[in-house]
Amino acid sequence: MTSEPNEEPALRRRALLERAQAGAPADVEALLSELVPLLRPAAFRLAGELWGDDALQEAMLMIYQQLPEFSPGRDPLPLARAITARRALDLRRREMNRGGARHEGGDQLDRMAAAAAGNEMLDLLARMNESDRQILTLTELEEFNAGEAGIILGISAVAARVRALRARRRLKALWESKPGRPQ
């Protein structure tokens, strides 16, 4: 029986999580240290170059605070990615709404339009079921391919591809059904 390429790191993270939840400080540090390089790309992709480090720091703090609530025996990476995505998007939204000097470029109207579209999209995602939100977050926001998303979700690449296609169709239908949207 051959093992998946990501199975060994996932097993190591599970073991670290269980020991960290049992109160081993060295394992808490080891787990968080292992998660940082895995979460950094998503934090920067979602929050932007200017806010990526801040988003990652906020996410790591939240992950640390929520470690006791993580499911033992499961890889903590998918939940850590979801926390990171949420913190990164929240931070980006806060910074864009602030309209401060840290913005990455463009004029005030562009910033307002981007923030409005982003907020609308987040509102639509919030209305979708958990399965749709998960696959869309992985494939669209974090830019994982179907195989990688399938590994994270514990499904085949084909199932992930089909789930993503259906979720995108449902998201499009929600978007088009919003009042004031062209049909």
C-alpha positions, 0 to 999 in steps of 0.5 A: 500500500502506497501512501499519499505524498501529503500523508506523512506531514499530516500525520506529524501535524496530528501527533503534534496537535495531540501532544500540544493539546495535552499541554506540551509547550515544545509541541505547541511551538513546533506545530505553529512553526510548521504551520507558518510556511504553509499558511504564509502564501494564503495570507499574502494572496488574500491580504496583499503584500502590504498586509500579509504579515499582519494577517499571518500574525493575527491568524497564528494568534487565533490558531494558538488561542483555538488549539484546544478546540481543534479536533484531535486525530485530524490534521489541523492544516485545513482549519488553520487555512480557514482561520488564515483566510478569514483573518486575511480577508477581514484585515484586507477589508478593514484596511481598504475601508479605512482608505489609508495610506497603506493601500496598494494603489489605485484611486479612492473610487477603485478602492471603494468599488473593490471593497464593495465587490469584495464585501458582496462576494463575502456576503454571498459566500456566507449564504452558501453551505459549508461544503461550497464555501470550503471548496470555493475557498480552496480553489478560488481564494487559495488557488489550490488545484482540484487534486490539492483541494481533494487531499485537504477535504479527503475526497478524490480530485474528480470529486473536488473538481465536480464540487467546485464546478457546482459551487461556482454555478451556485455562487453565480446564480446567487450573484445574478439573483441579487437585486440590481444585477444585470441578468 
